[in-house]
Amino acid sequence: MPMSRISHSAQIVIFRPARHRPARRAGNVTRPDFEAQGHAALRLWWLRLRWRGRLRAELGREPAEVLADFGTTAAALRSYLARPFWRA
């Protein structure tokens, strides 16, 4: 069999290992770690918008027992989500 036929039918498989992310320590979801990392204002605001949007989507309607597992209460979560992104 000629080499040109083999190369046309060969498939290339690229293996990319997953990025290593350090394990996240459990903490209060209304005090995320990125708040204390000294980001520039625009980046910090963007991070807050993303974080609060995710919290709203994931925990917005969870019962009090579930919120307690995440270190917060329904009232504290509502208060945190109602804050403007430019306030910590």
Backbone bond lengths (Angstrom), bond angles and torsions (degrees), N, CA, C in turn:
res aa  C-N    CA-C-N  psi(-1)  N-CA   C-N-CA  omega(-1)  CA-C   N-CA-C  phi
1 M - - - 1.447 - - 1.528 108.97 -
2 P 1.288 118.32 131.63 1.467 120.53 179.94 1.530 111.17 -66.86
3 M 1.305 115.69 150.39 1.469 121.22 -178.89 1.523 112.65 -63.12
4 S 1.314 118.67 -31.71 1.458 120.11 -177.73 1.525 111.42 -63.67
5 R 1.317 118.41 -34.32 1.469 120.14 178.38 1.520 111.77 -68.88
6 I 1.276 116.52 -37.85 1.459 119.97 -179.79 1.528 110.31 -66.72
7 S 1.308 117.70 -43.55 1.460 120.25 -176.85 1.528 111.87 -68.40
8 H 1.316 118.20 -28.89 1.465 119.79 178.78 1.517 112.27 -73.64
9 S 1.290 118.06 -28.74 1.457 120.01 -177.92 1.531 112.49 -95.99
10 A 1.311 118.30 -4.04 1.459 121.09 -179.27 1.528 109.92 -75.86
11 Q 1.318 115.13 144.15 1.452 120.69 176.94 1.519 109.24 -110.89
12 I 1.285 115.79 142.92 1.454 120.65 178.55 1.517 107.91 -102.56
13 V 1.299 115.70 127.92 1.458 121.66 178.50 1.512 107.34 -114.91
14 I 1.307 115.27 124.21 1.463 120.65 -179.95 1.515 107.70 -108.01
15 F 1.299 115.78 124.61 1.460 120.94 178.20 1.520 108.31 -101.41
16 R 1.296 115.55 121.77 1.468 120.46 176.20 1.518 107.81 -117.94
17 P 1.305 117.10 114.58 1.465 117.89 177.91 1.526 110.44 -67.11
18 A 1.300 115.93 149.58 1.463 120.81 179.85 1.527 109.44 -64.05
19 R 1.309 115.09 147.53 1.467 118.98 176.73 1.515 108.92 -64.95
20 H 1.295 113.89 140.67 1.462 118.01 177.85 1.520 108.81 -80.88
21 R 1.299 115.28 123.29 1.455 120.12 175.18 1.519 107.77 -116.18
22 P 1.301 116.77 128.60 1.466 117.60 179.35 1.518 110.26 -63.76
23 A 1.304 115.13 148.50 1.472 120.27 -179.90 1.520 108.74 -62.14
24 R 1.307 114.87 136.07 1.452 120.02 -178.70 1.517 109.62 -87.30
25 R 1.289 115.90 129.81 1.454 118.60 179.20 1.517 109.26 -76.52
26 A 1.302 114.75 147.84 1.458 119.30 179.62 1.527 108.98 -70.35
27 G 1.297 115.64 140.71 1.454 119.81 179.55 1.517 109.56 -164.50
28 N 1.286 115.80 -175.75 1.451 121.39 179.45 1.529 109.02 -75.64
29 V 1.315 116.69 128.50 1.462 120.65 -176.87 1.526 112.57 -70.13
30 T 1.332 117.34 -15.78 1.462 119.60 177.72 1.531 111.57 -90.23
31 R 1.323 117.02 4.10 1.472 122.16 174.27 1.526 108.70 -132.01
32 P 1.324 117.53 71.25 1.466 119.98 -176.85 1.531 111.97 -67.47
33 D 1.323 115.16 154.57 1.464 121.55 -176.49 1.524 112.92 -62.93
34 F 1.323 118.10 -32.55 1.466 119.55 -174.86 1.523 112.70 -66.67
35 E 1.328 118.10 -17.06 1.470 120.72 179.84 1.533 111.54 -63.01
36 A 1.324 116.93 -31.32 1.462 120.44 -175.65 1.524 113.11 -100.38
37 Q 1.312 118.94 9.56 1.456 120.70 -174.82 1.524 113.86 -92.18
38 G 1.307 119.12 -0.12 1.461 121.74 174.14 1.522 114.84 72.98
39 H 1.326 117.73 40.09 1.464 121.33 177.47 1.531 110.45 -74.15
40 A 1.323 115.92 157.10 1.464 120.82 173.04 1.528 108.89 -63.49
41 A 1.311 117.13 156.00 1.464 121.59 -172.63 1.523 113.31 -56.03
42 L 1.327 118.10 -47.97 1.463 119.52 -177.45 1.527 111.59 -63.99
43 R 1.322 117.12 -40.93 1.474 120.27 178.23 1.523 110.39 -65.72
44 L 1.308 116.88 -41.87 1.456 120.79 179.35 1.527 110.40 -62.05
45 W 1.314 117.07 -43.21 1.461 120.37 178.37 1.520 110.62 -62.35
46 W 1.328 117.46 -42.57 1.463 121.32 179.38 1.526 110.14 -63.23
47 L 1.337 116.95 -42.95 1.461 120.78 178.30 1.524 111.05 -61.97
48 R 1.332 116.85 -41.69 1.463 120.22 178.09 1.529 111.50 -63.26
49 L 1.333 116.74 -43.14 1.472 119.71 178.30 1.525 111.28 -59.10
50 R 1.325 116.20 -47.47 1.470 120.61 179.17 1.513 111.55 -62.51
51 W 1.341 117.00 -47.32 1.461 121.50 -177.37 1.525 111.16 -62.12
52 R 1.320 116.28 -46.41 1.469 119.49 -178.43 1.519 111.39 -68.75
53 G 1.313 117.76 -34.98 1.461 120.54 175.13 1.514 112.27 -63.23
54 R 1.339 115.44 -42.00 1.471 119.37 177.60 1.520 111.44 -65.84
55 L 1.326 116.82 -42.74 1.461 119.84 178.08 1.523 110.99 -60.88
56 R 1.321 115.75 -44.14 1.464 120.11 179.90 1.532 110.66 -59.87
57 A 1.327 116.27 -42.91 1.461 120.88 -178.76 1.528 112.17 -70.46
58 E 1.329 116.87 -39.98 1.461 120.51 -173.35 1.528 113.89 -89.01
59 L 1.321 117.51 -39.38 1.462 120.15 -172.43 1.517 114.15 -114.67
60 G 1.310 117.83 -1.65 1.461 121.27 -173.59 1.512 115.55 -56.36
61 R 1.325 118.05 -33.68 1.470 120.67 -177.41 1.525 113.41 -118.88
62 E 1.308 116.42 22.40 1.465 120.21 -179.53 1.525 110.54 -80.47
63 P 1.339 117.40 150.29 1.470 120.35 177.71 1.534 111.44 -69.08
64 A 1.310 115.26 165.02 1.470 122.03 -175.99 1.529 112.07 -59.05
65 E 1.332 117.64 -34.08 1.467 120.56 -179.10 1.530 111.05 -64.04
66 V 1.312 116.27 -39.85 1.467 120.26 179.30 1.515 110.03 -69.01
67 L 1.324 117.19 -42.34 1.461 120.25 178.96 1.524 111.14 -63.70
68 A 1.332 117.35 -34.61 1.466 120.69 177.24 1.525 110.62 -63.37
69 D 1.322 117.59 -34.51 1.467 120.78 176.41 1.519 111.26 -63.32
70 F 1.314 117.45 -28.18 1.458 122.30 179.17 1.522 112.30 -93.70
71 G 1.324 117.37 5.10 1.460 120.99 174.60 1.511 115.03 81.50
72 T 1.325 117.93 27.30 1.460 119.98 -179.85 1.525 109.86 -145.85
73 T 1.311 115.34 174.92 1.470 121.67 175.86 1.523 108.14 -119.77
74 A 1.317 115.91 168.42 1.465 120.10 179.77 1.530 110.88 -63.00
75 A 1.319 117.00 -41.72 1.473 120.26 -179.74 1.532 111.09 -65.53
76 A 1.324 116.99 -43.29 1.467 120.33 179.23 1.524 111.05 -65.09
77 L 1.334 116.63 -38.64 1.466 119.96 179.20 1.532 110.75 -67.06
78 R 1.327 117.04 -43.74 1.470 120.21 177.56 1.524 110.76 -60.29
79 S 1.319 116.39 -43.30 1.463 121.05 179.41 1.527 110.71 -62.97
80 Y 1.323 117.03 -43.56 1.462 121.65 -179.96 1.524 111.35 -64.77
81 L 1.320 117.22 -42.61 1.460 120.96 -178.90 1.522 112.46 -71.15
82 A 1.323 117.46 -23.55 1.462 120.98 -179.48 1.532 112.55 -81.94
83 R 1.325 117.54 -13.74 1.463 120.36 -179.47 1.519 111.14 -68.72
84 P 1.323 116.69 145.47 1.474 119.29 172.45 1.519 109.83 -66.29
85 F 1.315 117.22 152.96 1.457 121.09 -175.37 1.523 113.56 -65.51
86 W 1.311 118.03 -19.21 1.457 119.85 -178.83 1.528 111.65 -84.63
87 R 1.349 117.09 -1.69 1.474 120.74 176.87 1.509 109.54 -112.70
88 A 1.328 115.58 137.75 1.461 121.78 -178.22 1.486 113.95 -70.97
